[in-house]
Amino acid sequence: MPDAFMLTPLENTELPEFKREMQRAFQLGYEAEFGPCAEPILPEEDIDRSLNAEGAVAYAARVGGVMAGGAVVKIDRKTRHNELELLFVRAGTQSRGIGRRIWNSLERLYPDTAEWETFTPYFEKRNIHFYVNCCGFRIVEFFNPRHKLPLAEGEAPGNMAPEAADYFFRFVKTEK
């Protein structure tokens, strides 16, 4: 079956491709809204911070054996409050159900989750549609210059232009 979908834990050997394809997907989404940007929108340090966070698990999605996307989740088995840190679909393969398959697989992997949380910048209209209309998340908070995104010391939302970096949505999905 050449188009078989699989979501498996990310292997160390796949890490360079995973990071490169994730950065490319995020870069193209940003540039579609704001035009070319010389700096990476999702710096490798940000990806590494997510990958190395306590409770982090990374997954590669494959279609027909080819990496078609992936995700990083942060799992807290004690509180059952889990976070979708990063999710991407390889550029050029969007709108084929891969993102939905990734998300559905993650939910099946963590059936004890009480609540999922994720964030996305305001300009990522595809992400907003995906999280709300396809995955069942609710928008619960909008960060802007008058209501700042709480960031840890030295943390920043990538190398986005100031007009983009200040505007983020927080999404929550409460499981039954």
URLIN-V756501 format. One record per pair of residues at least 4 apart in sequence whose ideal C-beta (glycine too) atoms are under 6 Angstrom apart, sorted by the first residue. I is the first residue (numbers start at 0). GAP is how many residues later the second one is. Records with the same first field share a line. If there is no record, write none. Layout:
I=GAP + GAP
//
This chain:
1=62
2=60 + 61
4=58 + 96
5=56
6=52 + 54 + 98
9=4 + 8 + 48 + 49 + 50
13=4 + 46
16=4 + 50
17=52
18=28
20=69
21=66
22=4 + 17 + 19
23=67
24=63 + 66
25=15 + 16
26=14
27=63
28=95
29=4 + 11
30=5 + 6
32=90
38=120
40=117 + 118
41=4 + 116
45=112
47=4
49=22 + 35 + 36
50=5 + 7
52=21
54=19 + 20 + 21
55=16 + 18
56=16
57=14
58=11 + 12
59=7 + 10
60=7 + 8 + 9 + 41
61=5
62=5
67=22 + 25 + 30
68=19 + 20 + 21 + 29 + 33
70=16 + 31
71=13 + 14
72=11
73=9 + 11
74=7
75=5
79=32 + 33 + 34
80=34
81=28 + 31 + 34
82=34
83=32 + 34
88=4 + 5 + 9 + 10
92=5
96=4
98=31
99=34
102=32
112=62
114=59
115=57
116=55
117=53
118=49 + 51
119=4 + 7 + 49
120=43 + 47
121=45
122=41
128=4
129=4
130=4 + 6 + 40
131=5
135=37
136=34 + 36
137=34
138=30 + 32
139=30 + 32
140=29
141=27
142=4 + 6 + 25
143=22 + 23
144=21
148=19
150=4
156=8
159=4 + 5
//
